Amino acid sequence: MRLVTTPRVDLLRELRAEILHNYRVGRVLVAVDGISGSGTARFADDLAEVLREEDRTVFRASIDDFHRPREERYARGREAAQGYYSDSFDYSLFRRALIEPFRMAGSTGFQLVGFDEERNVGEGARWATGPKDAFLVVDGVFLHRPELRGLWHYSIWLDVPLDEAYRRLHEWIGADPRADAPSNARYVGGQTLYTLDAAPRGQASVVIDNADEAHPTRSFLDSC
């Protein structure tokens, strides 16, 4: 299915052209990173669709489907920013069940979902397979952290102001729309720790200003 052309889709097709210029064959891993509320899932979904316009096999996954059990995520306390940054996701499972078998290609199966956050249980093995030439587009937070650095062939950082991100989160999930609200301190603090630890903006292949989701624009960082 070909997407209706809009300024957003035009930008996505520009990114597609850049990716395909460098990675036409083999198994290719693409990350869409950003703070909660930046729109990583929607952006990754649409990027996958424009890749499919070129008859590419594309799989979608989210780091949100590789959470740790609730008791581990909140072991440092429900308001702990360090707990959000350090304990939210099972990166060992993510690599073992999804990334490493996907990269092996061939008939090796890989698992797109590893944990059911709502039920707080590990997801039963549902293996996917694909051709030797395929894309895996992963979205979520913290995708440029040191444990994942070097995994991605191409990565995107979505820039969105905190106030806009929390306005969206209020609309989507009922979060307090004030970024400085006490109930958001865990998440804002965790993102601050991530920025200091990983400098994701500088690690990404491309930075996209996604403050206006209908009209995202590419940012060119000052290299001086």
Phi and psi restraints in degrees (value plus and minus 20) as a CYANA .aco file:
   2 ARG   PHI    -111.3   -71.3
   2 ARG   PSI     110.3   150.3
   3 LEU   PHI     -92.1   -52.1
   3 LEU   PSI     129.0   169.0
   4 VAL   PHI     -84.9   -44.9
   4 VAL   PSI     113.9   153.9
   5 THR   PHI     -91.1   -51.1
   5 THR   PSI     105.4   145.4
   6 THR   PHI    -160.4  -120.4
   6 THR   PSI     149.4   189.4
   7 PRO   PHI     -75.5   -35.5
   7 PRO   PSI     -56.8   -16.8
   8 ARG   PHI     -85.2   -45.2
   8 ARG   PSI     -66.5   -26.5
   9 VAL   PHI     -87.6   -47.6
   9 VAL   PSI     -56.1   -16.1
  10 ASP   PHI     -77.9   -37.9
  10 ASP   PSI     -64.8   -24.8
  11 LEU   PHI     -84.2   -44.2
  11 LEU   PSI     -63.1   -23.1
  12 LEU   PHI     -81.1   -41.1
  12 LEU   PSI     -58.1   -18.1
  13 ARG   PHI     -89.7   -49.7
  13 ARG   PSI     -51.9   -11.9
  14 GLU   PHI     -84.0   -44.0
  14 GLU   PSI     -62.7   -22.7
  15 LEU   PHI     -84.7   -44.7
  15 LEU   PSI     -61.4   -21.4
  16 ARG   PHI     -77.0   -37.0
  16 ARG   PSI     -65.6   -25.6
  17 ALA   PHI     -80.9   -40.9
  17 ALA   PSI     -58.9   -18.9
  18 GLU   PHI     -86.7   -46.7
  18 GLU   PSI     -63.4   -23.4
  19 ILE   PHI     -84.3   -44.3
  19 ILE   PSI     -67.8   -27.8
  20 LEU   PHI     -88.9   -48.9
  20 LEU   PSI     -47.9    -7.9
  21 HIS   PHI     -81.4   -41.4
  21 HIS   PSI     -55.8   -15.8
  22 ASN   PHI    -116.1   -76.1
  22 ASN   PSI     -45.2    -5.2
  23 TYR   PHI    -157.8  -117.8
  23 TYR   PSI      63.7   103.7
  24 ARG   PHI    -111.0   -71.0
  24 ARG   PSI     -45.9    -5.9
  25 VAL   PHI    -152.4  -112.4
  25 VAL   PSI     144.7   184.7
  26 GLY   PHI      68.0   108.0
  26 GLY   PSI    -193.9  -153.9
  27 ARG   PHI    -112.6   -72.6
  27 ARG   PSI     103.9   143.9
  28 VAL   PHI    -140.3  -100.3
  28 VAL   PSI     110.4   150.4
  29 LEU   PHI    -129.6   -89.6
  29 LEU   PSI     107.0   147.0
  30 VAL   PHI    -143.8  -103.8
  30 VAL   PSI     112.7   152.7
  31 ALA   PHI    -132.3   -92.3
  31 ALA   PSI     119.8   159.8
  32 VAL   PHI    -140.8  -100.8
  32 VAL   PSI      86.2   126.2
  33 ASP   PHI    -131.1   -91.1
  33 ASP   PSI     135.3   175.3
  34 GLY   PHI     147.4   187.4
  34 GLY   PSI     148.5   188.5
  35 ILE   PHI     -89.5   -49.5
  35 ILE   PSI     141.3   181.3
  36 SER   PHI     -77.1   -37.1
  36 SER   PSI     112.3   152.3
  37 GLY   PHI      72.8   112.8
  37 GLY   PSI     -23.4    16.6
  38 SER   PHI    -100.1   -60.1
  38 SER   PSI     -35.7     4.3
  39 GLY   PHI      74.7   114.7
  39 GLY   PSI       9.5    49.5
  40 THR   PHI     -82.9   -42.9
  40 THR   PSI     -60.4   -20.4
  41 ALA   PHI     -85.4   -45.4
  41 ALA   PSI     -65.4   -25.4
  42 ARG   PHI     -84.4   -44.4
  42 ARG   PSI     -62.3   -22.3
  43 PHE   PHI     -84.5   -44.5
  43 PHE   PSI     -63.3   -23.3
  44 ALA   PHI     -85.7   -45.7
  44 ALA   PSI     -59.8   -19.8
  45 ASP   PHI     -79.1   -39.1
  45 ASP   PSI     -65.5   -25.5
  46 ASP   PHI     -91.4   -51.4
  46 ASP   PSI     -55.8   -15.8
  47 LEU   PHI     -82.8   -42.8
  47 LEU   PSI     -61.4   -21.4
  48 ALA   PHI     -80.4   -40.4
  48 ALA   PSI     -59.9   -19.9
  49 GLU   PHI     -86.5   -46.5
  49 GLU   PSI     -60.5   -20.5
  50 VAL   PHI     -91.7   -51.7
  50 VAL   PSI     -48.5    -8.5
  51 LEU   PHI     -86.5   -46.5
  51 LEU   PSI     -58.2   -18.2
  52 ARG   PHI     -87.2   -47.2
  52 ARG   PSI     -44.6    -4.6
  53 GLU   PHI     -79.2   -39.2
  53 GLU   PSI     -45.8    -5.8
  54 GLU   PHI    -116.2   -76.2
  54 GLU   PSI       0.4    40.4
  55 ASP   PHI      41.1    81.1
  55 ASP   PSI      14.8    54.8
  56 ARG   PHI    -112.3   -72.3
  56 ARG   PSI     125.0   165.0
  57 THR   PHI    -102.5   -62.5
  57 THR   PSI     103.6   143.6
  58 VAL   PHI    -150.6  -110.6
  58 VAL   PSI     112.1   152.1
  59 PHE   PHI    -131.5   -91.5
  59 PHE   PSI     126.9   166.9
  60 ARG   PHI    -137.2   -97.2
  60 ARG   PSI     118.7   158.7
  61 ALA   PHI    -165.7  -125.7
  61 ALA   PSI     142.5   182.5
  62 SER   PHI    -155.4  -115.4
  62 SER   PSI     121.6   161.6
  63 ILE   PHI     -82.9   -42.9
  63 ILE   PSI     -41.7    -1.7
  64 ASP   PHI     -82.4   -42.4
  64 ASP   PSI     -38.7     1.3
  65 ASP   PHI    -113.8   -73.8
  65 ASP   PSI      -2.7    37.3
  66 PHE   PHI    -154.9  -114.9
  66 PHE   PSI      19.3    59.3
  67 HIS   PHI     -85.2   -45.2
  67 HIS   PSI     138.1   178.1
  68 ARG   PHI    -102.8   -62.8
  68 ARG   PSI     143.0   183.0
  69 PRO   PHI     -78.2   -38.2
  69 PRO   PSI     131.7   171.7
  70 ARG   PHI     -75.9   -35.9
  70 ARG   PSI     -59.9   -19.9
  71 GLU   PHI     -85.5   -45.5
  71 GLU   PSI     -49.0    -9.0
  72 GLU   PHI     -98.5   -58.5
  72 GLU   PSI     -58.4   -18.4
  73 ARG   PHI     -84.1   -44.1
  73 ARG   PSI     -53.8   -13.8
  74 TYR   PHI    -128.9   -88.9
  74 TYR   PSI      -1.1    38.9
  75 ALA   PHI     -81.1   -41.1
  75 ALA   PSI     -50.9   -10.9
  76 ARG   PHI    -107.7   -67.7
  76 ARG   PSI     -21.0    19.0
  77 GLY   PHI      94.1   134.1
  77 GLY   PSI     128.2   168.2
  78 ARG   PHI     -90.3   -50.3
  78 ARG   PSI     -36.5     3.5
  79 GLU   PHI    -124.8   -84.8
  79 GLU   PSI     -15.1    24.9
  80 ALA   PHI     -98.5   -58.5
  80 ALA   PSI      97.2   137.2
  81 ALA   PHI     -83.6   -43.6
  81 ALA   PSI     -57.7   -17.7
  82 GLN   PHI     -84.2   -44.2
  82 GLN   PSI     -55.0   -15.0
  83 GLY   PHI     -84.3   -44.3
  83 GLY   PSI     -59.4   -19.4
  84 TYR   PHI     -83.5   -43.5
  84 TYR   PSI     -65.6   -25.6
  85 TYR   PHI     -93.3   -53.3
  85 TYR   PSI     -61.4   -21.4
  86 SER   PHI    -112.2   -72.2
  86 SER   PSI     -46.9    -6.9
  87 ASP   PHI    -138.1   -98.1
  87 ASP   PSI     -17.2    22.8
  88 SER   PHI     -91.3   -51.3
  88 SER   PSI     -58.6   -18.6
  89 PHE   PHI    -145.5  -105.5
  89 PHE   PSI     129.8   169.8
  90 ASP   PHI    -115.0   -75.0
  90 ASP   PSI      69.0   109.0
  91 TYR   PHI     -90.4   -50.4
  91 TYR   PSI     -47.5    -7.5
  92 SER   PHI     -84.5   -44.5
  92 SER   PSI     -66.5   -26.5
  93 LEU   PHI     -84.2   -44.2
  93 LEU   PSI     -62.1   -22.1
  94 PHE   PHI     -76.6   -36.6
  94 PHE   PSI     -65.7   -25.7
  95 ARG   PHI     -92.7   -52.7
  95 ARG   PSI     -62.7   -22.7
  96 ARG   PHI     -91.0   -51.0
  96 ARG   PSI     -60.5   -20.5
  97 ALA   PHI    -111.5   -71.5
  97 ALA   PSI     -45.6    -5.6
  98 LEU   PHI    -138.3   -98.3
  98 LEU   PSI     -82.5   -42.5
  99 ILE   PHI     -85.2   -45.2
  99 ILE   PSI     -71.8   -31.8
 100 GLU   PHI     -85.4   -45.4
 100 GLU   PSI     -66.8   -26.8
 101 PRO   PHI     -87.5   -47.5
 101 PRO   PSI     -52.7   -12.7
 102 PHE   PHI     -81.4   -41.4
 102 PHE   PSI     -63.0   -23.0
 103 ARG   PHI     -87.6   -47.6
 103 ARG   PSI     -43.8    -3.8
 104 MET   PHI     -91.7   -51.7
 104 MET   PSI     -42.5    -2.5
 105 ALA   PHI      38.9    78.9
 105 ALA   PSI    -167.3  -127.3
 106 GLY   PHI      39.9    79.9
 106 GLY   PSI    -163.8  -123.8
 107 SER   PHI    -115.8   -75.8
 107 SER   PSI     -13.0    27.0
 108 THR   PHI     -83.8   -43.8
 108 THR   PSI     110.8   150.8
 109 GLY   PHI    -105.2   -65.2
 109 GLY   PSI     132.8   172.8
 110 PHE   PHI    -156.9  -116.9
 110 PHE   PSI     136.1   176.1
 111 GLN   PHI    -131.3   -91.3
 111 GLN   PSI      96.1   136.1
 112 LEU   PHI     -99.3   -59.3
 112 LEU   PSI     -40.6    -0.6
 113 VAL   PHI    -151.0  -111.0
 113 VAL   PSI     107.7   147.7
 114 GLY   PHI    -134.9   -94.9
 114 GLY   PSI     -34.2     5.8
 115 PHE   PHI    -173.5  -133.5
 115 PHE   PSI     118.6   158.6
 116 ASP   PHI    -118.2   -78.2
 116 ASP   PSI      81.2   121.2
 117 GLU   PHI     -83.8   -43.8
 117 GLU   PSI     -61.0   -21.0
 118 GLU   PHI     -83.0   -43.0
 118 GLU   PSI     -62.2   -22.2
 119 ARG   PHI    -108.0   -68.0
 119 ARG   PSI     -29.9    10.1
 120 ASN   PHI      38.5    78.5
 120 ASN   PSI      23.3    63.3
 121 VAL   PHI    -158.9  -118.9
 121 VAL   PSI     135.1   175.1
 122 GLY   PHI     -85.7   -45.7
 122 GLY   PSI     122.9   162.9
 123 GLU   PHI     -99.2   -59.2
 123 GLU   PSI     114.3   154.3
 124 GLY   PHI     -80.0   -40.0
 124 GLY   PSI     126.0   166.0
 125 ALA   PHI     -80.0   -40.0
 125 ALA   PSI      98.2   138.2
 126 ARG   PHI    -144.7  -104.7
 126 ARG   PSI      76.5   116.5
 127 TRP   PHI    -105.3   -65.3
 127 TRP   PSI     117.9   157.9
 128 ALA   PHI    -132.0   -92.0
 128 ALA   PSI     133.0   173.0
 129 THR   PHI    -154.7  -114.7
 129 THR   PSI     142.6   182.6
 130 GLY   PHI    -176.5  -136.5
 130 GLY   PSI     155.3   195.3
 131 PRO   PHI     -91.4   -51.4
 131 PRO   PSI     151.2   191.2
 132 LYS   PHI     -87.7   -47.7
 132 LYS   PSI     -44.2    -4.2
 133 ASP   PHI    -126.9   -86.9
 133 ASP   PSI      92.0   132.0
 134 ALA   PHI    -180.6  -140.6
 134 ALA   PSI     137.6   177.6
 135 PHE   PHI    -132.5   -92.5
 135 PHE   PSI     123.4   163.4
 136 LEU   PHI    -141.0  -101.0
 136 LEU   PSI      97.2   137.2
 137 VAL   PHI    -126.7   -86.7
 137 VAL   PSI      98.2   138.2
 138 VAL   PHI    -134.3   -94.3
 138 VAL   PSI     114.2   154.2
 139 ASP   PHI    -139.5   -99.5
 139 ASP   PSI     143.1   183.1
 140 GLY   PHI     122.2   162.2
 140 GLY   PSI    -193.5  -153.5
 141 VAL   PHI    -111.1   -71.1
 141 VAL   PSI     136.7   176.7
 142 PHE   PHI      45.2    85.2
 142 PHE   PSI       4.8    44.8
 143 LEU   PHI     -97.3   -57.3
 143 LEU   PSI     -27.9    12.1
 144 HIS   PHI    -125.6   -85.6
 144 HIS   PSI      -4.9    35.1
 145 ARG   PHI     -86.2   -46.2
 145 ARG   PSI     141.0   181.0
 146 PRO   PHI     -74.4   -34.4
 146 PRO   PSI     -55.7   -15.7
 147 GLU   PHI     -85.4   -45.4
 147 GLU   PSI     -42.7    -2.7
 148 LEU   PHI    -129.9   -89.9
 148 LEU   PSI     -25.2    14.8
 149 ARG   PHI     -82.8   -42.8
 149 ARG   PSI     116.5   156.5
 150 GLY   PHI      74.0   114.0
 150 GLY   PSI     -28.5    11.5
 151 LEU   PHI     -97.8   -57.8
 151 LEU   PSI     -53.9   -13.9
 152 TRP   PHI    -110.6   -70.6
 152 TRP   PSI     115.1   155.1
 153 HIS   PHI     -95.8   -55.8
 153 HIS   PSI     -53.4   -13.4
 154 TYR   PHI    -169.3  -129.3
 154 TYR   PSI     117.3   157.3
 155 SER   PHI    -160.3  -120.3
 155 SER   PSI     129.8   169.8
 156 ILE   PHI    -145.1  -105.1
 156 ILE   PSI     114.1   154.1
 157 TRP   PHI    -130.6   -90.6
 157 TRP   PSI     106.3   146.3
 158 LEU   PHI    -115.7   -75.7
 158 LEU   PSI      97.7   137.7
 159 ASP   PHI    -109.2   -69.2
 159 ASP   PSI     103.4   143.4
 160 VAL   PHI    -165.0  -125.0
 160 VAL   PSI     111.4   151.4
 161 PRO   PHI     -79.2   -39.2
 161 PRO   PSI     126.9   166.9
 162 LEU   PHI     -75.2   -35.2
 162 LEU   PSI     -63.8   -23.8
 163 ASP   PHI     -80.5   -40.5
 163 ASP   PSI     -60.8   -20.8
 164 GLU   PHI     -89.5   -49.5
 164 GLU   PSI     -60.0   -20.0
 165 ALA   PHI     -80.4   -40.4
 165 ALA   PSI     -63.2   -23.2
 166 TYR   PHI     -98.8   -58.8
 166 TYR   PSI     -42.5    -2.5
 167 ARG   PHI     -83.3   -43.3
 167 ARG   PSI     -63.1   -23.1
 168 ARG   PHI     -85.9   -45.9
 168 ARG   PSI     -63.7   -23.7
 169 LEU   PHI     -83.2   -43.2
 169 LEU   PSI     -54.1   -14.1
 170 HIS   PHI     -82.3   -42.3
 170 HIS   PSI     -62.4   -22.4
 171 GLU   PHI     -89.4   -49.4
 171 GLU   PSI     -59.2   -19.2
 172 TRP   PHI    -101.6   -61.6
 172 TRP   PSI     -65.7   -25.7
 173 ILE   PHI    -149.2  -109.2
 173 ILE   PSI     -14.6    25.4
 174 GLY   PHI      61.4   101.4
 174 GLY   PSI      -4.0    36.0
 175 ALA   PHI     -85.6   -45.6
 175 ALA   PSI     136.9   176.9
 176 ASP   PHI     -81.0   -41.0
 176 ASP   PSI     107.7   147.7
 177 PRO   PHI     -92.3   -52.3
 177 PRO   PSI     -29.8    10.2
 178 ARG   PHI    -108.0   -68.0
 178 ARG   PSI      98.3   138.3
 179 ALA   PHI     -79.6   -39.6
 179 ALA   PSI     -49.5    -9.5
 180 ASP   PHI    -111.6   -71.6
 180 ASP   PSI      -9.3    30.7
 181 ALA   PHI     -86.4   -46.4
 181 ALA   PSI     124.2   164.2
 182 PRO   PHI     -74.4   -34.4
 182 PRO   PSI     -55.1   -15.1
 183 SER   PHI     -88.4   -48.4
 183 SER   PSI     -35.3     4.7
 184 ASN   PHI    -121.7   -81.7
 184 ASN   PSI     -22.0    18.0
 185 ALA   PHI     -80.9   -40.9
 185 ALA   PSI     -58.4   -18.4
 186 ARG   PHI     -77.6   -37.6
 186 ARG   PSI     -63.2   -23.2
 187 TYR   PHI    -101.4   -61.4
 187 TYR   PSI     -62.5   -22.5
 188 VAL   PHI     -83.8   -43.8
 188 VAL   PSI     -62.5   -22.5
 189 GLY   PHI     -85.2   -45.2
 189 GLY   PSI     -59.2   -19.2
 190 GLY   PHI     -84.1   -44.1
 190 GLY   PSI     -58.6   -18.6
 191 GLN   PHI     -87.9   -47.9
 191 GLN   PSI     -54.6   -14.6
 192 THR   PHI     -83.6   -43.6
 192 THR   PSI     -63.5   -23.5
 193 LEU   PHI     -80.4   -40.4
 193 LEU   PSI     -61.5   -21.5
 194 TYR   PHI     -82.2   -42.2
 194 TYR   PSI     -65.4   -25.4
 195 THR   PHI     -80.3   -40.3
 195 THR   PSI     -62.4   -22.4
 196 LEU   PHI     -89.0   -49.0
 196 LEU   PSI     -56.2   -16.2
 197 ASP   PHI    -100.5   -60.5
 197 ASP   PSI     -57.3   -17.3
 198 ALA   PHI    -140.3  -100.3
 198 ALA   PSI     -36.0     4.0
 199 ALA   PHI      25.4    65.4
 199 ALA   PSI      38.9    78.9
 200 PRO   PHI     -80.4   -40.4
 200 PRO   PSI     -52.5   -12.5
 201 ARG   PHI     -79.5   -39.5
 201 ARG   PSI     -59.6   -19.6
 202 GLY   PHI    -100.1   -60.1
 202 GLY   PSI     -38.5     1.5
 203 GLN   PHI    -104.2   -64.2
 203 GLN   PSI     -45.4    -5.4
 204 ALA   PHI     -90.3   -50.3
 204 ALA   PSI     129.9   169.9
 205 SER   PHI     -86.1   -46.1
 205 SER   PSI     -54.3   -14.3
 206 VAL   PHI    -169.9  -129.9
 206 VAL   PSI     124.8   164.8
 207 VAL   PHI    -131.8   -91.8
 207 VAL   PSI     110.3   150.3
 208 ILE   PHI    -138.2   -98.2
 208 ILE   PSI     105.9   145.9
 209 ASP   PHI     -98.2   -58.2
 209 ASP   PSI      88.5   128.5
 210 ASN   PHI    -132.0   -92.0
 210 ASN   PSI       6.1    46.1
 211 ALA   PHI     -82.1   -42.1
 211 ALA   PSI     -55.9   -15.9
 212 ASP   PHI    -129.9   -89.9
 212 ASP   PSI      83.9   123.9
 213 GLU   PHI     -83.4   -43.4
 213 GLU   PSI     -47.0    -7.0
 214 ALA   PHI     -98.0   -58.0
 214 ALA   PSI     -40.9    -0.9
 215 HIS   PHI    -155.6  -115.6
 215 HIS   PSI      41.4    81.4
 216 PRO   PHI     -87.7   -47.7
 216 PRO   PSI     131.7   171.7
 217 THR   PHI    -154.8  -114.8
 217 THR   PSI     132.6   172.6
 218 ARG   PHI    -103.9   -63.9
 218 ARG   PSI     115.5   155.5
 219 SER   PHI    -123.0   -83.0
 219 SER   PSI     115.0   155.0
 220 PHE   PHI    -127.7   -87.7
 220 PHE   PSI      93.4   133.4
 221 LEU   PHI     -96.4   -56.4
 221 LEU   PSI     124.7   164.7
 222 ASP   PHI     -89.8   -49.8
 222 ASP   PSI     100.0   140.0
 223 SER   PHI    -108.5   -68.5
 223 SER   PSI     -22.1    17.9
